[in-house]
Amino acid sequence: MEIKNVLVETVVCSGAKGKEARFKRMLQARQEFKRRQDGCLAAWIGQSIDGQGLFIVHSVFEDKKSWKRISQKIADSLDTKDGGLEGVFAGPPLVGMFEASLDSLNLSEKE
């Protein structure tokens, strides 16, 4: 059995004061957009339980090429329409890219 490795993007970020609701909607829109793209296996967000507007954003991509292509599509379509996330961040996000086996994530590949 072949174990396929995938890329997991993890972002920890928070919205600027007074812009948290808009920030959350923008994150949700981007994750929904990713989920509709070939090469994205999963995408979701989680919000901190303490009400401080801190979010963790996870996306799983088939490979680096898919991540780059989808990220560019977001920049070309969503960012040009809504101005991008930079204007609603409270500060710089913490971003990490990780490699994991698809089996360890308990996700099935899109067909």
N, CA, C and O atoms as CSV, one atom per row, in Angstrom:
chain,resi,resn,atom,element,x,y,z
A,1,MET,N,N,0.839,-1.188,0.000
A,1,MET,CA,C,0.000,0.000,0.000
A,1,MET,C,C,0.885,1.252,0.000
A,1,MET,O,O,1.755,1.409,0.856
A,2,GLU,N,N,0.653,2.115,-0.948
A,2,GLU,CA,C,1.425,3.350,-1.052
A,2,GLU,C,C,0.885,4.393,-0.072
A,2,GLU,O,O,-0.319,4.644,-0.024
A,3,ILE,N,N,1.770,4.989,0.697
A,3,ILE,CA,C,1.374,6.053,1.613
A,3,ILE,C,C,1.691,7.374,0.938
A,3,ILE,O,O,2.851,7.689,0.671
A,4,LYS,N,N,0.662,8.130,0.670
A,4,LYS,CA,C,0.822,9.402,-0.015
A,4,LYS,C,C,1.021,10.510,1.006
A,4,LYS,O,O,0.290,10.596,1.992
A,5,ASN,N,N,2.017,11.359,0.763
A,5,ASN,CA,C,2.228,12.528,1.611
A,5,ASN,C,C,1.488,13.719,1.031
A,5,ASN,O,O,1.412,13.890,-0.186
A,6,VAL,N,N,0.948,14.535,1.914
A,6,VAL,CA,C,0.217,15.732,1.536
A,6,VAL,C,C,0.794,16.918,2.294
A,6,VAL,O,O,1.548,16.742,3.251
A,7,LEU,N,N,0.438,18.132,1.864
A,7,LEU,CA,C,0.847,19.351,2.560
A,7,LEU,C,C,-0.283,19.842,3.445
A,7,LEU,O,O,-1.438,19.906,3.025
A,8,VAL,N,N,0.065,20.185,4.666
A,8,VAL,CA,C,-0.900,20.744,5.609
A,8,VAL,C,C,-0.452,22.169,5.923
A,8,VAL,O,O,0.641,22.390,6.444
A,9,GLU,N,N,-1.306,23.119,5.602
A,9,GLU,CA,C,-1.036,24.521,5.896
A,9,GLU,C,C,-1.784,24.875,7.178
A,9,GLU,O,O,-2.982,24.621,7.299
A,10,THR,N,N,-1.066,25.462,8.127
A,10,THR,CA,C,-1.662,25.876,9.395
A,10,THR,C,C,-1.366,27.356,9.597
A,10,THR,O,O,-0.221,27.796,9.501
A,11,VAL,N,N,-2.421,28.112,9.878
A,11,VAL,CA,C,-2.290,29.543,10.110
A,11,VAL,C,C,-2.987,29.873,11.420
A,11,VAL,O,O,-4.130,29.474,11.643
A,12,VAL,N,N,-2.295,30.601,12.283
A,12,VAL,CA,C,-2.894,31.113,13.514
A,12,VAL,C,C,-2.932,32.631,13.366
A,12,VAL,O,O,-1.904,33.267,13.134
A,13,CYS,N,N,-4.127,33.203,13.502
A,13,CYS,CA,C,-4.279,34.633,13.236
A,13,CYS,C,C,-5.467,35.190,14.017
A,13,CYS,O,O,-6.288,34.441,14.545
A,14,SER,N,N,-5.538,36.506,14.077
A,14,SER,CA,C,-6.672,37.155,14.724
A,14,SER,C,C,-7.059,38.393,13.934
A,14,SER,O,O,-6.243,38.993,13.233
A,15,GLY,N,N,-8.324,38.755,14.067
A,15,GLY,CA,C,-8.842,39.917,13.359
A,15,GLY,C,C,-8.604,41.190,14.149
A,15,GLY,O,O,-8.533,41.178,15.378
A,16,ALA,N,N,-8.484,42.279,13.423
A,16,ALA,CA,C,-8.301,43.593,14.042
A,16,ALA,C,C,-9.538,43.966,14.857
A,16,ALA,O,O,-10.654,43.562,14.532
A,17,LYS,N,N,-9.324,44.730,15.901
A,17,LYS,CA,C,-10.421,45.156,16.773
A,17,LYS,C,C,-11.504,45.845,15.955
A,17,LYS,O,O,-11.229,46.748,15.164
A,18,GLY,N,N,-12.731,45.404,16.158
A,18,GLY,CA,C,-13.862,45.953,15.443
A,18,GLY,C,C,-14.094,45.331,14.072
A,18,GLY,O,O,-15.096,45.621,13.417
A,19,LYS,N,N,-13.170,44.478,13.637
A,19,LYS,CA,C,-13.279,43.839,12.312
A,19,LYS,C,C,-13.341,42.313,12.415
A,19,LYS,O,O,-13.206,41.611,11.413
A,20,GLU,N,N,-13.543,41.809,13.625
A,20,GLU,CA,C,-13.490,40.364,13.840
A,20,GLU,C,C,-14.546,39.608,13.029
A,20,GLU,O,O,-14.249,38.563,12.449
A,21,ALA,N,N,-15.773,40.128,12.984
A,21,ALA,CA,C,-16.848,39.429,12.265
A,21,ALA,C,C,-16.546,39.375,10.768
A,21,ALA,O,O,-16.728,38.338,10.130
A,22,ARG,N,N,-16.092,40.479,10.220
A,22,ARG,CA,C,-15.728,40.509,8.796
A,22,ARG,C,C,-14.554,39.572,8.537
A,22,ARG,O,O,-14.534,38.847,7.542
A,23,PHE,N,N,-13.591,39.593,9.427
A,23,PHE,CA,C,-12.424,38.730,9.305
A,23,PHE,C,C,-12.852,37.260,9.261
A,23,PHE,O,O,-12.385,36.500,8.413
A,24,LYS,N,N,-13.724,36.871,10.162
A,24,LYS,CA,C,-14.200,35.486,10.196
A,24,LYS,C,C,-14.915,35.119,8.900
A,24,LYS,O,O,-14.689,34.038,8.356
A,25,ARG,N,N,-15.771,36.002,8.402
A,25,ARG,CA,C,-16.478,35.735,7.137
A,25,ARG,C,C,-15.494,35.582,5.982
A,25,ARG,O,O,-15.677,34.726,5.117
A,26,MET,N,N,-14.457,36.405,5.968
A,26,MET,CA,C,-13.455,36.320,4.907
A,26,MET,C,C,-12.678,35.003,4.992
A,26,MET,O,O,-12.396,34.381,3.969
A,27,LEU,N,N,-12.335,34.584,6.200
A,27,LEU,CA,C,-11.656,33.295,6.368
A,27,LEU,C,C,-12.549,32.155,5.891
A,27,LEU,O,O,-12.095,31.257,5.182
A,28,GLN,N,N,-13.816,32.197,6.284
A,28,GLN,CA,C,-14.755,31.148,5.878
A,28,GLN,C,C,-14.902,31.096,4.363
A,28,GLN,O,O,-14.939,30.014,3.776
A,29,ALA,N,N,-14.985,32.265,3.729
A,29,ALA,CA,C,-15.118,32.315,2.266
A,29,ALA,C,C,-13.898,31.695,1.588
A,29,ALA,O,O,-14.030,30.969,0.603
A,30,ARG,N,N,-12.722,31.982,2.115
A,30,ARG,CA,C,-11.508,31.437,1.520
A,30,ARG,C,C,-11.418,29.923,1.701
A,30,ARG,O,O,-10.978,29.214,0.796
A,31,GLN,N,N,-11.828,29.432,2.852
A,31,GLN,CA,C,-11.790,27.990,3.072
A,31,GLN,C,C,-12.819,27.278,2.188
A,31,GLN,O,O,-12.542,26.201,1.661
A,32,GLU,N,N,-13.988,27.868,2.028
A,32,GLU,CA,C,-14.999,27.289,1.145
A,32,GLU,C,C,-14.488,27.276,-0.295
A,32,GLU,O,O,-14.666,26.290,-1.011
A,33,PHE,N,N,-13.860,28.359,-0.711
A,33,PHE,CA,C,-13.278,28.440,-2.054
A,33,PHE,C,C,-12.247,27.323,-2.246
A,33,PHE,O,O,-12.256,26.637,-3.268
A,34,LYS,N,N,-11.366,27.144,-1.271
A,34,LYS,CA,C,-10.340,26.097,-1.367
A,34,LYS,C,C,-10.982,24.729,-1.519
A,34,LYS,O,O,-10.555,23.929,-2.351
A,35,ARG,N,N,-12.015,24.456,-0.713
A,35,ARG,CA,C,-12.658,23.133,-0.744
A,35,ARG,C,C,-13.219,22.800,-2.123
A,35,ARG,O,O,-13.330,21.625,-2.475
A,36,ARG,N,N,-13.573,23.811,-2.902
A,36,ARG,CA,C,-14.146,23.582,-4.230
A,36,ARG,C,C,-13.075,23.370,-5.305
A,36,ARG,O,O,-13.411,23.071,-6.451
A,37,GLN,N,N,-11.814,23.517,-4.961
A,37,GLN,CA,C,-10.728,23.413,-5.944
A,37,GLN,C,C,-10.136,22.005,-5.966
A,37,GLN,O,O,-9.962,21.364,-4.930
A,38,ASP,N,N,-9.835,21.547,-7.180
A,38,ASP,CA,C,-9.089,20.294,-7.308
A,38,ASP,C,C,-7.730,20.486,-6.650
A,38,ASP,O,O,-7.086,21.518,-6.839
A,39,GLY,N,N,-7.300,19.515,-5.894
A,39,GLY,CA,C,-6.007,19.582,-5.225
A,39,GLY,C,C,-6.106,19.949,-3.752
A,39,GLY,O,O,-5.135,19.802,-3.010
A,40,CYS,N,N,-7.274,20.426,-3.323
A,40,CYS,CA,C,-7.494,20.685,-1.895
A,40,CYS,C,C,-8.323,19.532,-1.340
A,40,CYS,O,O,-9.432,19.275,-1.807
A,41,LEU,N,N,-7.785,18.849,-0.353
A,41,LEU,CA,C,-8.464,17.692,0.218
A,41,LEU,C,C,-9.366,18.059,1.384
A,41,LEU,O,O,-10.342,17.361,1.662
A,42,ALA,N,N,-9.045,19.153,2.069
A,42,ALA,CA,C,-9.863,19.608,3.203
A,42,ALA,C,C,-9.437,21.024,3.567
A,42,ALA,O,O,-8.291,21.418,3.353
A,43,ALA,N,N,-10.380,21.783,4.122
A,43,ALA,CA,C,-10.076,23.139,4.573
A,43,ALA,C,C,-11.116,23.527,5.619
A,43,ALA,O,O,-12.318,23.386,5.394
A,44,TRP,N,N,-10.646,24.018,6.763
A,44,TRP,CA,C,-11.561,24.396,7.830
A,44,TRP,C,C,-10.912,25.440,8.727
A,44,TRP,O,O,-9.702,25.659,8.675
A,45,ILE,N,N,-11.740,26.082,9.553
A,45,ILE,CA,C,-11.224,27.022,10.551
A,45,ILE,C,C,-11.785,26.639,11.907
A,45,ILE,O,O,-12.821,25.983,12.011
A,46,GLY,N,N,-11.079,27.061,12.936
A,46,GLY,CA,C,-11.548,26.922,14.306
A,46,GLY,C,C,-11.322,28.251,15.012
A,46,GLY,O,O,-10.335,28.943,14.760
A,47,GLN,N,N,-12.240,28.594,15.891
A,47,GLN,CA,C,-12.136,29.848,16.627
A,47,GLN,C,C,-11.832,29.551,18.091
A,47,GLN,O,O,-12.327,28.574,18.653
A,48,SER,N,N,-11.016,30.404,18.699
A,48,SER,CA,C,-10.664,30.201,20.111
A,48,SER,C,C,-11.924,30.235,20.960
A,48,SER,O,O,-12.889,30.928,20.637
A,49,ILE,N,N,-11.901,29.490,22.029
A,49,ILE,CA,C,-13.089,29.397,22.882
A,49,ILE,C,C,-13.157,30.510,23.924
A,49,ILE,O,O,-14.131,30.601,24.670
A,50,ASP,N,N,-12.132,31.354,23.979
A,50,ASP,CA,C,-12.115,32.419,24.983
A,50,ASP,C,C,-12.692,33.743,24.470
A,50,ASP,O,O,-12.665,34.747,25.181
A,51,GLY,N,N,-13.212,33.747,23.240
A,51,GLY,CA,C,-13.844,34.937,22.697
A,51,GLY,C,C,-12.889,36.032,22.263
A,51,GLY,O,O,-13.317,37.168,22.060
A,52,GLN,N,N,-11.615,35.727,22.115
A,52,GLN,CA,C,-10.638,36.749,21.767
A,52,GLN,C,C,-10.434,36.912,20.266
A,52,GLN,O,O,-9.567,37.679,19.847
A,53,GLY,N,N,-11.206,36.216,19.454
A,53,GLY,CA,C,-11.095,36.384,18.011
A,53,GLY,C,C,-9.867,35.764,17.385
A,53,GLY,O,O,-9.441,36.172,16.305
A,54,LEU,N,N,-9.294,34.781,18.055
A,54,LEU,CA,C,-8.132,34.063,17.538
A,54,LEU,C,C,-8.631,32.870,16.732
A,54,LEU,O,O,-9.533,32.153,17.165
A,55,PHE,N,N,-8.037,32.661,15.555
A,55,PHE,CA,C,-8.463,31.583,14.668
A,55,PHE,C,C,-7.288,30.695,14.312
A,55,PHE,O,O,-6.145,31.144,14.232
A,56,ILE,N,N,-7.595,29.418,14.100
A,56,ILE,CA,C,-6.645,28.492,13.503
A,56,ILE,C,C,-7.266,28.068,12.181
A,56,ILE,O,O,-8.436,27.689,12.118
A,57,VAL,N,N,-6.474,28.139,11.143
A,57,VAL,CA,C,-6.949,27.867,9.787
A,57,VAL,C,C,-6.115,26.710,9.246
A,57,VAL,O,O,-4.888,26.792,9.183
A,58,HIS,N,N,-6.792,25.638,8.857
A,58,HIS,CA,C,-6.098,24.458,8.328
A,58,HIS,C,C,-6.570,24.170,6.912
A,58,HIS,O,O,-7.753,24.283,6.592
A,59,SER,N,N,-5.612,23.796,6.079
A,59,SER,CA,C,-5.910,23.375,4.712
A,59,SER,C,C,-4.989,22.209,4.380
A,59,SER,O,O,-3.818,22.201,4.758
A,60,VAL,N,N,-5.529,21.232,3.674
A,60,VAL,CA,C,-4.749,20.064,3.265
A,60,VAL,C,C,-4.740,20.015,1.737
A,60,VAL,O,O,-5.791,20.002,1.096
A,61,PHE,N,N,-3.552,19.990,1.178
A,61,PHE,CA,C,-3.381,20.000,-0.276
A,61,PHE,C,C,-2.682,18.728,-0.733
A,61,PHE,O,O,-1.869,18.152,-0.010
A,62,GLU,N,N,-3.012,18.305,-1.936
A,62,GLU,CA,C,-2.386,17.112,-2.503
A,62,GLU,C,C,-0.878,17.274,-2.624
A,62,GLU,O,O,-0.124,16.329,-2.390
A,63,ASP,N,N,-0.439,18.486,-2.994
A,63,ASP,CA,C,0.983,18.726,-3.206
A,63,ASP,C,C,1.252,20.229,-3.246
A,63,ASP,O,O,0.328,21.040,-3.183
A,64,LYS,N,N,2.531,20.585,-3.351
A,64,LYS,CA,C,2.928,21.993,-3.363
A,64,LYS,C,C,2.369,22.723,-4.578
A,64,LYS,O,O,1.985,23.889,-4.483
A,65,LYS,N,N,2.324,22.052,-5.700
A,65,LYS,CA,C,1.787,22.650,-6.922
A,65,LYS,C,C,0.320,23.045,-6.730
A,65,LYS,O,O,-0.086,24.128,-7.150
A,66,SER,N,N,-0.463,22.191,-6.111
A,66,SER,CA,C,-1.874,22.492,-5.841
A,66,SER,C,C,-1.997,23.677,-4.894
A,66,SER,O,O,-2.830,24.558,-5.104
A,67,TRP,N,N,-1.170,23.701,-3.849
A,67,TRP,CA,C,-1.198,24.810,-2.893
A,67,TRP,C,C,-0.915,26.136,-3.600
A,67,TRP,O,O,-1.627,27.119,-3.394
A,68,LYS,N,N,0.123,26.159,-4.429
A,68,LYS,CA,C,0.488,27.385,-5.144
A,68,LYS,C,C,-0.632,27.827,-6.089
A,68,LYS,O,O,-0.975,29.008,-6.135
A,69,ARG,N,N,-1.197,26.889,-6.835
A,69,ARG,CA,C,-2.248,27.206,-7.806
A,69,ARG,C,C,-3.492,27.758,-7.099
A,69,ARG,O,O,-4.064,28.758,-7.533
A,70,ILE,N,N,-3.896,27.114,-6.032
A,70,ILE,CA,C,-5.094,27.546,-5.303
A,70,ILE,C,C,-4.851,28.889,-4.614
A,70,ILE,O,O,-5.729,29.752,-4.611
A,71,SER,N,N,-3.684,29.067,-4.041
A,71,SER,CA,C,-3.353,30.348,-3.403
A,71,SER,C,C,-3.387,31.486,-4.419
A,71,SER,O,O,-3.857,32.583,-4.116
A,72,GLN,N,N,-2.892,31.223,-5.617
A,72,GLN,CA,C,-2.924,32.246,-6.666
A,72,GLN,C,C,-4.352,32.553,-7.096
A,72,GLN,O,O,-4.690,33.709,-7.353
A,73,LYS,N,N,-5.187,31.525,-7.173
A,73,LYS,CA,C,-6.597,31.734,-7.529
A,73,LYS,C,C,-7.298,32.610,-6.490
A,73,LYS,O,O,-8.115,33.464,-6.836
A,74,ILE,N,N,-6.976,32.394,-5.228
A,74,ILE,CA,C,-7.568,33.220,-4.160
A,74,ILE,C,C,-7.116,34.664,-4.325
A,74,ILE,O,O,-7.926,35.585,-4.225
A,75,ALA,N,N,-5.840,34.863,-4.575
A,75,ALA,CA,C,-5.318,36.222,-4.762
A,75,ALA,C,C,-5.972,36.896,-5.962
A,75,ALA,O,O,-6.309,38.079,-5.905
A,76,ASP,N,N,-6.151,36.152,-7.041
A,76,ASP,CA,C,-6.714,36.715,-8.260
A,76,ASP,C,C,-8.214,36.979,-8.181
A,76,ASP,O,O,-8.715,37.900,-8.826
A,77,SER,N,N,-8.929,36.188,-7.403
A,77,SER,CA,C,-10.384,36.347,-7.373
A,77,SER,C,C,-10.877,37.002,-6.089
A,77,SER,O,O,-11.445,38.093,-6.140
A,78,LEU,N,N,-10.676,36.374,-4.960
A,78,LEU,CA,C,-11.230,36.907,-3.702
A,78,LEU,C,C,-10.515,38.173,-3.241
A,78,LEU,O,O,-11.164,39.149,-2.865
A,79,ASP,N,N,-9.186,38.165,-3.269
A,79,ASP,CA,C,-8.436,39.326,-2.784
A,79,ASP,C,C,-8.722,40.577,-3.614
A,79,ASP,O,O,-8.771,41.684,-3.078
A,80,THR,N,N,-8.910,40.398,-4.914
A,80,THR,CA,C,-9.196,41.568,-5.750
A,80,THR,C,C,-10.597,42.110,-5.484
A,80,THR,O,O,-10.846,43.297,-5.695
A,81,LYS,N,N,-11.508,41.266,-5.029
A,81,LYS,CA,C,-12.880,41.708,-4.741
A,81,LYS,C,C,-13.004,42.358,-3.367
A,81,LYS,O,O,-13.672,43.381,-3.220
A,82,ASP,N,N,-12.357,41.762,-2.353
A,82,ASP,CA,C,-12.567,42.263,-0.984
A,82,ASP,C,C,-11.344,42.947,-0.366
A,82,ASP,O,O,-11.385,43.352,0.795
A,83,GLY,N,N,-10.284,43.076,-1.114
A,83,GLY,CA,C,-9.094,43.771,-0.624
A,83,GLY,C,C,-8.114,42.903,0.128
A,83,GLY,O,O,-7.065,43.390,0.549
A,84,GLY,N,N,-8.421,41.635,0.311
A,84,GLY,CA,C,-7.505,40.725,0.992
A,84,GLY,C,C,-7.569,40.821,2.505
A,84,GLY,O,O,-8.199,41.721,3.062
A,85,LEU,N,N,-6.917,39.893,3.149
A,85,LEU,CA,C,-6.955,39.788,4.610
A,85,LEU,C,C,-6.058,40.778,5.336
A,85,LEU,O,O,-6.286,41.060,6.512
A,86,GLU,N,N,-5.052,41.307,4.669
A,86,GLU,CA,C,-4.074,42.160,5.341
A,86,GLU,C,C,-4.717,43.319,6.092
A,86,GLU,O,O,-4.252,43.691,7.169
A,87,GLY,N,N,-5.778,43.892,5.538
A,87,GLY,CA,C,-6.432,45.037,6.165
A,87,GLY,C,C,-7.270,44.702,7.387
A,87,GLY,O,O,-7.709,45.601,8.105
A,88,VAL,N,N,-7.494,43.420,7.629
A,88,VAL,CA,C,-8.323,43.027,8.783
A,88,VAL,C,C,-7.566,42.154,9.789
A,88,VAL,O,O,-8.149,41.713,10.780
A,89,PHE,N,N,-6.283,41.901,9.548
A,89,PHE,CA,C,-5.449,41.185,10.519
A,89,PHE,C,C,-5.158,42.089,11.711
A,89,PHE,O,O,-4.968,43.294,11.545
A,90,ALA,N,N,-5.120,41.514,12.912
A,90,ALA,CA,C,-4.711,42.263,14.105
A,90,ALA,C,C,-3.186,42.384,14.149
A,90,ALA,O,O,-2.653,43.299,14.776
A,91,GLY,N,N,-2.513,41.496,13.509
A,91,GLY,CA,C,-1.049,41.474,13.469
A,91,GLY,C,C,-0.625,40.407,12.500
A,91,GLY,O,O,-1.475,39.766,11.882
A,92,PRO,N,N,0.652,40.197,12.348
A,92,PRO,CA,C,1.094,39.182,11.390
A,92,PRO,C,C,0.661,37.779,11.837
A,92,PRO,O,O,0.758,37.441,13.017
A,93,PRO,N,N,0.189,36.977,10.898
A,93,PRO,CA,C,-0.211,35.615,11.245
A,93,PRO,C,C,1.007,34.714,11.423
A,93,PRO,O,O,2.086,34.989,10.897
A,94,LEU,N,N,0.816,33.660,12.156
A,94,LEU,CA,C,1.824,32.610,12.279
A,94,LEU,C,C,1.443,31.535,11.266
A,94,LEU,O,O,0.358,30.959,11.351
A,95,VAL,N,N,2.330,31.262,10.308
A,95,VAL,CA,C,2.021,30.344,9.217
A,95,VAL,C,C,3.037,29.210,9.204
A,95,VAL,O,O,4.239,29.433,9.347
A,96,GLY,N,N,2.535,27.995,9.031
A,96,GLY,CA,C,3.420,26.838,8.918
A,96,GLY,C,C,2.925,25.898,7.840
A,96,GLY,O,O,1.722,25.726,7.645
A,97,MET,N,N,3.877,25.288,7.137
A,97,MET,CA,C,3.569,24.264,6.139
A,97,MET,C,C,4.209,22.963,6.615
A,97,MET,O,O,5.384,22.928,6.980
A,98,PHE,N,N,3.419,21.908,6.605
A,98,PHE,CA,C,3.874,20.629,7.129
A,98,PHE,C,C,3.572,19.523,6.139
A,98,PHE,O,O,2.635,19.621,5.346
A,99,GLU,N,N,4.363,18.485,6.190
A,99,GLU,CA,C,4.114,17.309,5.384
A,99,GLU,C,C,3.603,16.214,6.299
A,99,GLU,O,O,4.138,15.999,7.387
A,100,ALA,N,N,2.564,15.523,5.854
A,100,ALA,CA,C,1.988,14.433,6.646
A,100,ALA,C,C,1.500,13.358,5.690
A,100,ALA,O,O,1.213,13.630,4.524
A,101,SER,N,N,1.411,12.144,6.190
A,101,SER,CA,C,0.856,11.088,5.342
A,101,SER,C,C,-0.660,11.248,5.316
A,101,SER,O,O,-1.278,11.573,6.330
A,102,LEU,N,N,-1.239,11.020,4.167
A,102,LEU,CA,C,-2.689,11.126,4.009
A,102,LEU,C,C,-3.390,10.193,4.988
A,102,LEU,O,O,-4.422,10.544,5.558
A,103,ASP,N,N,-2.831,9.013,5.179
A,103,ASP,CA,C,-3.430,8.048,6.108
A,103,ASP,C,C,-3.510,8.601,7.530
A,103,ASP,O,O,-4.488,8.352,8.235
A,104,SER,N,N,-2.502,9.340,7.954
A,104,SER,CA,C,-2.484,9.849,9.329
A,104,SER,C,C,-3.536,10.911,9.568
A,104,SER,O,O,-3.914,11.166,10.712
A,105,LEU,N,N,-4.017,11.537,8.494
A,105,LEU,CA,C,-5.035,12.585,8.632
A,105,LEU,C,C,-6.456,12.042,8.585
A,105,LEU,O,O,-7.414,12.768,8.848
A,106,ASN,N,N,-6.588,10.761,8.249
A,106,ASN,CA,C,-7.885,10.119,8.185
A,106,ASN,C,C,-8.802,10.819,7.176
A,106,ASN,O,O,-10.002,10.962,7.410
A,107,LEU,N,N,-8.230,11.246,6.066
A,107,LEU,CA,C,-8.983,11.870,4.973
A,107,LEU,C,C,-8.930,10.943,3.768
A,107,LEU,O,O,-7.939,10.242,3.565
A,108,SER,N,N,-9.966,10.935,2.988
A,108,SER,CA,C,-9.917,10.188,1.738
A,108,SER,C,C,-9.671,11.173,0.610
A,108,SER,O,O,-10.085,12.331,0.676
A,109,GLU,N,N,-8.992,10.700,-0.428
A,109,GLU,CA,C,-8.713,11.561,-1.578
A,109,GLU,C,C,-10.003,11.850,-2.330
A,109,GLU,O,O,-10.895,11.005,-2.409
A,110,LYS,N,N,-10.091,13.082,-2.893
A,110,LYS,CA,C,-11.206,13.420,-3.782
A,110,LYS,C,C,-11.020,12.650,-5.067
A,110,LYS,O,O,-9.897,12.424,-5.517
A,111,GLU,N,N,-12.116,12.255,-5.646
A,111,GLU,CA,C,-12.018,11.537,-6.923
A,111,GLU,C,C,-12.416,12.429,-8.054
A,111,GLU,O,O,-12.400,12.006,-9.210
